[in-house]
Amino acid sequence: MAWETTTDDVWNALERMNETRTEEEVDDILNKLNHDVIESEALQGDDMLEQTEYATHEIINQIESM
């Protein structure tokens, strides 16, 4: 099983951060993320809900570091 980070994942992370961005900005963020780290974090979860939560947390961490 693998994890693929999508623009929807970025939108969800930004929503949690109470931030709004344009579609272009979201695409730019998606391109700058370390997808291998996000996948590794996500796959620590036992089910899709946990995986999504772990991935979202990692995406937020990466966005905050940008």
C-alpha positions in Angstrom: 0.0 0.0 0.0 1.3 3.5 -0.8 0.3 7.1 -0.1 0.1 9.8 -2.8 -0.2 13.4 -1.6 -2.7 15.4 -3.7 -3.8 19.0 -3.9 -6.8 18.0 -1.8 -4.4 17.0 1.0 -2.8 20.5 0.8 -6.2 22.2 0.8 -7.2 20.2 3.9 -4.0 21.1 5.7 -4.4 24.8 4.8 -8.0 24.7 6.0 -6.8 23.3 9.3 -4.3 26.1 9.5 -7.0 28.7 8.8 -5.2 29.8 5.7 -6.5 30.5 2.2 -4.4 30.2 -0.9 -5.0 30.3 -4.7 -5.0 27.2 -6.8 -1.6 28.2 -8.2 -0.2 28.6 -4.7 -1.5 25.2 -3.7 0.1 23.6 -6.7 3.3 25.4 -5.8 3.2 24.1 -2.3 2.4 20.6 -3.5 5.5 20.7 -5.7 7.7 21.8 -2.8 6.6 19.2 -0.3 8.8 16.2 0.5 6.4 13.5 -0.6 8.6 10.6 0.7 8.4 12.0 4.2 4.7 12.5 4.0 4.2 8.9 2.7 6.4 7.5 5.5 4.4 9.4 8.1 1.0 8.5 6.5 1.8 4.8 6.4 2.3 4.7 10.1 -1.5 4.8 10.4 -3.5 1.6 10.6 -6.4 2.8 8.5 -7.2 5.5 6.0 -8.4 7.9 8.6 -5.2 7.6 10.7 -3.1 7.8 7.5 -4.8 11.0 6.5 -4.3 12.5 9.9 -0.6 11.6 10.0 -0.1 13.0 6.4 -2.0 16.2 7.2 0.1 16.7 10.3 3.3 16.3 8.3 2.0 18.6 5.5 1.3 21.3 8.0 4.8 20.9 9.5 6.3 21.2 6.1 4.2 24.3 5.1 5.1 26.0 8.4 8.8 25.4 7.6 8.5 27.0 4.1 
